[in-house]
Amino acid sequence: MTTLNSTKTPLNLDQHPCFNPKIKGKFGRVHLPVAPKCNVQCNFCNRKYDCVNESRPGVTSKVLEPHQAAEYMAKILEKEPRITVAGIAGPGDPFANAWETLETMRLLRERFPDLILCLATNGMGLKAEHVEEIARIGVSHVTVTVNAIDPDIGAKVYRWFRDGNLVLRGRQGAERLLSRQMEAIRALKAADVVVKVNTVVIPGVNDIMRSKLPKPSPPWV
């Protein structure tokens, strides 16, 4: 699988370890911590811990500015050229920090044209203009975390939702988030960006099987 980045250079997307299990252990990725703010508070989220055994995207020792992230990436590639993917997944949400996120992606594309770029977001702040810039830069993969397609369940997964200066809670906030997620997924697909939907399974909350009900089609189809 190949695609073109903004400089019209073919990218070998087969070297993305999240999408090609055959190359796991041969190529790797790095998460760049440039997005500290988050616009959704998940009930399961805990970003307090930082130690050598914590390598989750939501945990970091330090938040970097975009130019620092580009320098850091250069040092990483010097030491380990098998790193083929650079992503932003936090420690907050990339599109609660849209300028920092997109500026980092721009700098990386300019300096490392062969690098695969990806983002992971809850979708709340991902707007149409962001999708246009994502496609222009050559970000090839975006993961959207969708933890519920039923707002009543979403109200149990999340504590609060921030949309600009407005803070929402409960079903109203969950409906707003789901609507934004569906809009983002459709826009990304229309822009030929690879979309991966992640779900954090919470026992007893969003894993309930209702066998007597017809299986609904995903709302983004």
Secondary structure as UniProt FT lines:
FT   STRAND          2..4
FT   TURN            6..7
FT   STRAND          10..12
FT   HELIX           13..15
FT   TURN            17..19
FT   HELIX           21..23
FT   TURN            25..26
FT   STRAND          27..31
FT   STRAND          40..42
FT   TURN            43..44
FT   TURN            52..53
FT   TURN            57..58
FT   HELIX           66..79
FT   TURN            81..82
FT   STRAND          83..88
FT   HELIX           94..96
FT   HELIX           98..111
FT   TURN            113..114
FT   STRAND          116..121
FT   TURN            124..125
FT   HELIX           128..137
FT   STRAND          141..145
FT   HELIX           151..157
FT   STRAND          158..163
FT   TURN            164..165
FT   STRAND          166..168
FT   HELIX           170..190
FT   TURN            191..192
FT   STRAND          194..198
FT   TURN            203..206
FT   TURN            211..212
FT   TURN            219..220
//
